[in-house]
Amino acid sequence: MKKDFLYRTAEKIFIQFIEKDRSGKWFSVQVKENIKKLYPFSGKEKVREHYILKIRLSLLVCILGILFAAGLLLSEVLQPVVEENRVYRQGYSGDMQEIPVKVTAGDEREHELVLKVKERLYGKEQLEEMYEDVLPVLENMILGENESLESVKTDLHLTAEVPGYPFQIEWESQNYHVIDAEGKLQEAELPEEGIQTGLNAVFTYEDFRAEYLFYIQIYPRTLTEEEAEVRKIFEAAEKAEAESREKEILQLPSELEGKPLVWSSRGSGMWIGILFLAIVAAGLVYYLRDEDLKKEVYEREEQMRREYPEIVSKLSVYLGAGMTLRTAWEKICADQEKRKTDRFENPVYEEMKIACQEMKSGISETSAYERFGKRCGIPLYGKFSALLTQNLRKGSTRLSSLLKEESRAAFGERKNSARRAGEEAGTKLLLPMMMMLCIVMLMILLPAFMTF
């Protein structure tokens, strides 16, 4: 792999923090053992490469997240939505913008608001506002949290229809400065004795039309000094927005009650979340790489278990034909070598090849079989290697028959494993089958219920 800047940086981090660590905080002994199982000839190099690559990947994720967050922050700084107390509207057929802004009133307070800037109009009249109101039957429905319509202090719940009736209801307010057609109270100054207004309910159905006027008494909510100032600023901004609907640029008010107003864009803060997610993602990538390694080791062991009956059977056949144990071992490796499509795919034969090379290099046959069992790391092969080494040490002549018995037991175990796997698969299919059954029952029962 080409050693780029990130790779060299990851290599330095590995050397500085992980390679020297023996406490297990950064350097995992389990990871080292798993890699040695997967790569018996180059375990040390692969451990080093594994850690460097996952550090490199974590650094890459983190850097990309930082760059994205920095780009988002830079765009908010260089291209503010509010500039010189001005906001550009979207063009015709655009959407209403909800713009977070900061406004400084004089040199004292800084407030945060969300302005609703509607799309630019090109000489077209505004759509008439037709909203829902109420009948005597609706009186209890529209109260919301209020005790009665004679004492309204919170928003009303204006409904568009009454259950059981075919009427569609539209509402009109007689004073939009205090309450709108959706029943929401406006941020307007009200006298202590309250103010009376009306909500007109228009009932329509086919050619039928009727109106009913509900009189309501709205009382003010006590505001703090800061809330009152925010209300005045917001009202001034709304007034400026309404007066400039046909202009491309919304000129925000620069003064309020003798205090200069300085408007500026308020950052969304999204870059902080992206930066945090990038750091979390980098950490997850670092640790999930070890989980992938565990999965590879598990798949390797499963593959070795599946091949065990066949290897024992072949060895039994060759020994029965008069071959020595070493010759039969080498014959199995040579036959596997000739299978070009399966070459190097099964780890068992790779371990057997290693044992052949060890015997050719001068290691005793007994030690080679023992090392083979340890490298496999599975009790099944540990038992197998013990059987072979016992034969060599004690000179048993019953090795062929013992291997035949072991082969029969191994094939029986394979059948049991296949049966268990089938049962597990059937169990996993139970949930989808139950869901399908419920859907079918709903399809049958729902039309029947709808006919009543």
N, C-alpha and C positions, 0 to 999 in steps of 0.2 A: 504493500500500500504506500502511495505517495505521502511523504511526511510534509504536510502543509503546516501553516502556523498553528492551527488548532491542535494538530497531532503533537507537535513539539511542546506546546503548552501543557497538554494532557500528560505527556511523558514526564515533564518536569514535576507536575503535581503528583504523579504516581511515585516517582523516585523520592520526593520530599516527604510525602505523608503516608503512603500505603506500603511501599516496599520495605520500609524500616519498621512498620507497625507489627507487633506480635501480640498485642493485647486482644485482637479480634474486633476492635472497634471499627477499623477501616478495612482490614485484610481478613477475609473469611476463609477459614480452613476448609469449610465445606465446599466452597467454590473451587479451591485448589484441588481437592479430591475428585470432584465431578469432572473437572477439565482433564485430569490425569486419566480418568476412565475413558473419556472420549478421545483423547489424543495421547496414547501411551508413549510415543516416541518423542514428542515435543511438548510435554506437559508444562515445563517451566516457561518456555517461550509463549505458549498459548495463554498461560495465566497472566503474564505481563501484557500480552496483546488484548486480552479480554478486558482488563481494567482500563487500559489506555483508550480503547475504542469506546467504552461506555462513558468514560470521563469526557472524551471528545464530543460524543453525542449530547451529553448533558450541557456542556459548554455551548454547543451550537444552538440548542433550544433556548438557553438562557440569553445568549447574545441576540438572537432573532427577536425574542420577546422585548428585550431592552430597546433595540432599534425601533421596533414597532411602536412601543410606548413613547419613545423620544420623538418619533415622527408625528404621532398624534398630538403630543404636547407642543411641538414646534409649530404645527399647523394652527393650533389654537392661539399661539402667541403672535405668529406672523400674519395670519388671516383672521382677525377677530370679527365676530358678527356685528358687534357694535363698535363704530369708529367715529370719533368726533361727534358723539351724541346722535349718530345716524344709524338707521337700520334699513337695509335694502329689502324690499318686498320681493316675493316670488311673482312671476308673471301671470298673465291670464290663465285660468284653469289650474293654477298651482294649488298647493296645500297651505293650510294655516300653519304657521310656525309657532312653536312654543320655545322661546329663547330664554335660557337662564342668564340673568344679568346681575351686576352689582351696581349700586348707586350710592354715591357719597353725598350726604346732605351737609353742606358747609364743611367744616373741618372736624365735625364731632362724631357722627355715626356713619357706619357703612351698612347698607341693607342689601339683602339678596331677594330678588323677585324672579318670577317666571312670566314674561310677557307673551301674550297671545297676539301675534301679528297676522292678520288675515291677508289673503292674496290680493294683489293689485286689481282694481276694477278699471275698466276703460269706458266710462260713461254709462254703465248699465245700472239700472235700479236694483236696490237690494230686494231679495226675496221676502215676501210677507211672512211674518212669524205667526204661525197658527199652532197653538199648544192646547193641552188638555185642561179641562176644569171639571166641575162636579155638580151632581144632583143632591137632593136631600139624602139619598142612599149613599152618596160618596163622602158625606161629611166626616164619618169616622175613618174613612180610608185615607183622606188627604192630610189628617192631623199630624202624622209622623210622631215626633216626641212632644208635641204641644198638647196642652190639656183641652183647649178649645180654640175656635177661630177668633174669639174675642181677646185672646192673649197669645200672640204668635211671637216666639223668640228664636226659633230654629227653623230650618228648611222644612217646607211642606212636601208631601209625597203625592204629586199629581199623576194620576193614572190615566192611561189612554183608553181603557175599557173597563166595564164592570162585568165580572163573571156572571154568566147566565143571561146577559142582555146583548143584543146585536149592535148596539150603538158604538160608534167610534167618536171619541171625545177629543176636542182640541181646546186649548186654553189660551186666553188673552189676559194680559195684566193691564190694569188701568194706570199703573205707575211703575214703569220699568226701572226707575231709579232706586226703588226699595225692594222690589221682588220681580223676578223674571217669570216667563211662562213655563218654566220647569219647576217652579216653586222654590228656587234658591234665593235667599236673602242677599241683597247687594250691600256693598260696603259704603253705605251712605249715612250721613249724620242725621239722626232722628231726635226729635224733642223727647223730654222725659215722659210726657204724657202719651207718647206714642203717636202713630199716624194711621189713619184709616184709609184703606184702599179696597179695590175690588178685583176679583178674578172671574172672568167671564168664561163659562163652560159652553161650548158649542157641540151639540149632539147631532150627529148625522147618521142616516141609514137609508140607502137608496135615495128616494126623493124627499125623505123626511129631514126636517131641520128644526132644532129648537135650541133656545139659549136660556141660561140661568146664571144669574149674577150672585156670587158669594161675597159678602162683605167681611173683611178681616181687619183686625187691629194689630199693628206691628209695633213692638216696643224695642228700644235700642239695647244693645249689649254693651256693658261697660268695658271700654278699651284702655289699655295702658298707654303711656306717652309714646312709646316706640310703635305700638300698633296703630295709633292715630296718625303718626307721621308716615308710616308705610302706606296707610289707606290714602292719604293725600297725594303721595307720590304716584301711587298706582292709578288714582283717578286722573291725575294730570297726564300720565302716559297714555291712558285710554282715550282721553279727550284728544290728545295730539294724534293718536292712531286713527280715530274716527274722522278727524278733519282732513286727513291726508290720504284718504282711501284711493283717490284717483291719481296720486303722485307716486313716482317710482321710489322716492326716498322718504322714509319716516324720520322727521326731525324731532328728536326727543326733547322735552323741556329742559332748559339749562338753568332755570331758577325757580324756587318755590318759597314764597313768603320771605323774600329777601336773602334766602340762602342759595348759593350756587350749587347746582347739581352736576356732578361729574359721572357720566355713565361709562361702563367698561364691560367687556365680555367676561362672564364667569365660566371658568373651566369646568368641563363636565366631570373631571376626575377619573375618566375612564382609563387613562393611561396608568393610573396607580393599580387598578384591578388587573390590567393586562400584564403589568410588571410582576405582580404577585403570582398570577397564574403561570407566567413563564418560569418563575423560580420553583414553584410547586411541580410543574411539568418536568423540569430538569431533574429534580430529586426523584420523581417517580420513574423517569427513564433510567436513572442510575440503578435503582433497586430492582426494577422489573427485569432488567437484563439478567440478573441472577436467577429470577424465576424462570426465565426462558431456558437458562442453562439446566436447571433442575428438570424441566420438562424433557429436554434432550436426553438427559441421563435416564429418566424413566422410560422413554421410548426405546433407548438402547437396551435396557434390561429386559423389557418386554420382548424385543426382537430376539434376544439371546435365549430367553425361555422357550420361545416358539421353535427355535432351531435345535434345542437340546435333544429331543427324541430322535431326530434324523441323524445327528452326529453320533450318538451312542449306537444307533442301529448300524450305521456304516462301519464304525470301528469294530462292532461285534462280527459283522460279515467278513471283513478283511482278516480279522484274527482267526475266524473259523476256516478261512481259505489257506491258512498256514503262514501268513505274514507275521513278522515281529511287531511289537507295539509301536516302535519308532517308525518302521516302514509304513505301517498302516496310517499313522499320524501324518507322515509326509505325503502319502497317497491322497488323503482327503484334502490336504492343502493344494496339491497339484491339480486335482479335479476341479476344485473351486476356482483356481487360477485360469482354467481354460474357459470358464463361463464368462465371456466378455461382458454380457449384459448385466450380470450380477456381481461383477468384480468390485471389490471394496465396499459393497453395500451392506454386508452383514458384519457386525463387529466381532462375532465369535470367531469367524475365520481369520480375521485380522489378528486376534489374540493367538490363535493357533499358529499363524505364520511367524509371529514373534517368538513363540516357543521353539519352532524349527530353527530359526536363525540363532537363538541362544544355544541350542544343542550343537549347531555347526561351529559356533565360536568357541566351544570348549566347555560350556556349562553342562554339568551332569544331567542325565535324562530325568532323574528324580527331582532335582531342583527346578528344572524347566517346567515340569508338570505342576509342582507346588506353586511356582510363581504365576503360572497360567491361572490357577484357581483363585489366587489372591487378586490378580488384576481384574478378573471378571466381576468380583465383588458380590456374587450371588451365592447363597448357601447351596443351591443346586449344583453349581460347578465346583464348589468347594468339596462337596461329597464325591463328585466325579473324579477330581484330581487326587483325593485321598485314596480312592479305589485303585487308581493307576499306580500311585507311588507305593502302596502296600503290596501290589503285585510284584513290583520291581525289587522291593526290599526282601520279601519273604519267598519270592519265586513261586507264587501260586499258579497252578495249572488250570484253575477254574475261572480265570478272568473272562473267557469268552461266554461261558454260561451265565456268569454274574452280570455281564453287560447285556445279555439277552433279557434277563429278568428286569434289569434297570430300564431297558428300552420299552418293554411292555408296560411297566409302571408309568414311564414318562408319557407314552401315547395315551394311557388311560387318564392321566392328569390333564393332558391337552384337551381331551374330549370333555372332561369336567369343566375346564376353563371356558371352552367354547359354549357349553351349556349355560354356565353362569353369566357369560357375556350376553347371551341371547335373552336370559331372564331379566337382566338389567336393562337391556334395550326395550323389552316389552313393558317394564315398569315405567321407563321414561316416556313411553308413548301413551300411558294412561291419561295424563293431564290433557294433551291435545285431543284425545278421543272423547273425554268427558266434556270438553269445551264444544266440540262438534256436536255432541249429543244435545247439549243445552241449546245450541243455535237451532238445531232441527226442531226441538220441542217448541222453541219460541216461534219459529216460522209456522208451526201447525196451530199453536194455541192463540197467538196474537190476532189473526183474522177472526177467529171464533169470538174472542172477547170484544173486538171492535164492532161486531154485528149487533151487540146488545145495546 
